[in-house]
Amino acid sequence: MMKKLLLALATCCLFLQIYAQPNSTKSASQIQMDLKKLTVLGSVLYIAAHPDDENTRLIAYMAKHECYETAYLALTRGDGGQNLIGSEQGELLGLIRTQELLAARALDGGRQFFTRANDFGFSKNPNETLRIWDKNQVVADMVWVIRKWKPDVLITRFPTDGSGGHGHHTSSALLAEEVFKYASDPTMFPEQLQYVTTWQPKRLYWNKWIRDSKEDLSKYLKVDTGIFNPLLGQSYFDLAMESRTQHKSQGFGSGKIRGKQPEYLQYIMGDSAKEHIMEGVNTTWGRIKGGEVVGNLLNEAYKNFSPLNPSLVLPRLIAARKEIANLLAKTNDPTEMYWLKTKNAELDEAIKNCAGIWFEITANDYTASPGDSVNATLRIINRSNAHVKLKKIDLSFDEESNQPEGSESKAVDYNLAENTLLEINRKVVLSRKSEISQPYWLRKPVIKGMYQVDEQEMIGLPEKPQEQFASIDLDIEGEVFSYTTPLMYKWTHRVDGELYRSFEVVPEVMANIKFPTYIFTENLSKEVAVTLKAGKKNASGTLSLDLPQGWRSEPQQVNFNLSKKDEELLVSFKVFPPKNASNATAKVKINGADAVGITRLEYDHIPYQVIFPRAEFKLVKLDVINKAKNVGFYVSEAGDETPNALRQLGCQVVEITDDNFEALDLSQFDAIVTGVRAYNTRQRLKYHNPKMLEYVKNGGVLIVQYNVSFGLVTNEIGPYPFKISRDRVTEEDALIAFNKETPLLNFPNKITKEDFDGWVQERGLYFASDWDSKYDTPFITQDTGEQAKKGIQISAQYGKGVFIYTGFSWFRQLPAGVSGAYRLFANMISAGKK
């Protein structure tokens, strides 16, 4: 039953993208723009590879000016990118960037879709990209979105010639050309046709960038995104910059530019257009047989709209809705049915807003476990003189009151008097079959290149529709309307005021491990700390570690009893390593079953997110010697897990900040390590770096992790000149050669080629270039088919100490427990001890 409800809600999200967000009240200008959109039946699908690839200028123009159904299909969720606001990587970063895209679409008016492709990091060409992705699955997902959403026009962000600079970018353009043809072919992915019908877009264009000021632009379609919209109070370009600024994890804050801002579209395939992107497409209600009556009613509603009394147009809107119902009853045409359902969903929202109706359902807590009860409050108000009655309340997630359709427990009869708030309180019991609030694409283990999603109707959605929601029936001026709203938690913050967060279904008990990786350098035990957190009252059972062969723990098992919800218990195990080298994964077991942890992402610019990762951790027994005991770590705003890795090597780590730098005696440190992109994000390094170089001169070791080549706070990073390039090696198993006589590769650990086995995602990025002859360049590496590069790491003796700039991707290798990465890093921080 619950699965059917979720699939039905997923289908509803196709027509009106509603997820776990509180209901908001629209302004009169927003309602007026929505009424204009009801008169337009045209659609555009924008296609690219990642979050932040999309041209928000064109999306805002198409959605807000042309009033087309406009969507962005991102092939990935951006999991492999960098993170400028925190330390999250991989799936956690993908979750952040998914929400940043939804925040962007909420501003520019577009919708958001994805494929199952995973962003595995920078790729230099489409051959590599399509080798790692399951091309057939990605193409199938793109075809699925096109068949389901039925866009008239496809627009790509990138060309097929590789000038987009990223294999994912080029792949998105190449695949767009394939799916343009495949979506209409019933022999392609026929299994989809039990849910959707084939579809042929009218044309495919490339959103061309102009790099040559002398180029003849007359052969391209042109639109002006700088047009000012009085209802918005800004131009589409300005709105687009607000949208683009939502990509905060990528540092994409964007400024506004007033005046004309042209965008150009170059023909790729399909029917070409001479003047307008929708030439040959009927974007009026004449597209539907008999639809002119609906179009006339909606045009009248738009023209007669009164900002001071939006409810005056309700009779025309309700009449239009009746006509749509008649048309739906008569047609079997898939295209007509799509448009009628899409516009009917939008019309219901417009009627709700014109009637001044607002409602929400909130819980007294933001978490509960399956089978637990919560106190829910439905609030609803009618802020117009329209006649409105509340006729039914259906809390589908309430196990105890889940009665057959139309039962007495759901039927109500409340007259909603003007501007009078109605509150209804219910104690509800969550279904014992409720799924935990895990992002749907993370339910199964991630394989390189692809997420595993089996439910066809979930594919493409940005997130799973919330399982806990209220359905209400309203009688508005004699007609019955059905609406849904997700269960939320609401509270008042002393500074930020009224806030909402999604309601979460959590496991009965969760287990968080202190570190993702434990490094054993000797045959001594280490403490593995596990924090248990109760998702409900009176949670009890046993806790144990499922260890690889040769490892053991004391104790083997611990009994626990958590009497209070949210109660936490810290349990420590002594874990003993085997005698020989080992690199394996351990699991936490609760009552003999694999446990999950809980990770929360709480950033101000996106809704709070939760994920329940598998309670697993890496155990690494390796032959490593570290001579550095005290290490300073200059924190960067980008976030970096290097300090934890240093502690695993037995170091005492002091985090250096802009505020405490001047008070610190740098001579106490055997080495100082700067966080990734510290010289891009820490303005004070311009003034602190000379003191750190003086520390090197007096015998210290300074290790600078990679920085991007633009936006440096100083160009004088090292004791001798060098530059930072955009060079990178993206193949994690790329060939690497090195000078075996280099001291850094011999003390205190002898580095061999085996130390470069098992690396993840990439070798390195933002290599050094144009370095002074005083620098040593011991490494040479290259991607397949490319020239060898030396700049992945440079080092120099300066006075009594050593300076190192390193482009190796330590921020990926160390958290992943790569043995050779720890051995080489130990040599670097020990460079001053020889």
Secondary structure, DSSP 4 states (H G I P E B T S, - for coil): -HHHHHHHHHHHHHHS---S----PPPHHHHHHHHHHHT---EEEEEESSTT-S-HHHHHIIIIIS--EEEEEESS--TTS--SSSS--HHHHHHHHHHHHHHHHHHH--EEEE-SB---S--SSHHHHHHHTTHHHHHHHHHHHHHHH--SEEEESS-SSSTTSSHHHHHHHHHHHHHHHHTT-TTSSGGGGGT------SEEEEEE----TTS--TTSEEEETT-EETTTTEEHHHHHHHHHTT-GGGT-------S--EEEEEEEEES--SS-TTTT---SGGGSTTTHHHHHHHHHHHHT--TT-GGGGHHHHHHHHHHHHHHHHH---HHHHHHHHHHHHHHHHHHHHHTTEEEEEEESSSEE-TT-EEEEEEEEEE-SSS-EEEEEEEETTBSTT-PPTT-TTTEEEEE--BT--EEEEEEEEB-TTPPPS--GGGSSPPBTTB-----GGGTT-SSPPPSSEEEEEEEETTEEEEEEEEEEEEEEETTTEEEEEE-EE--SEEEEES-SEEEE-SSS-EEEEEEEEESSSSEEEEEEEEPPTT-EEESSEEEEEE-STT-EEEEEEEEE--SS-EEEEEEEEETTEE-B--EEE--TTS--EEE--B-EEEEEE--------EEEEE--TT---HHHHHHHTT-EEEEE-TTTGGG--GGG-SEEEEPTTHHHH-TTHHHHHHHHHHHHHTT-EEEEE---SSS-S-S--SSS--EE-S-EE--TT-EEEE-TT-GGGTSSS---GGGGSS--S-SEES-EES--TTSB--EEEE-TTS--B-TTEEEEEETTEEEEEE-B-HHHHTTTT-HHHHHHHHHHHTGGG-
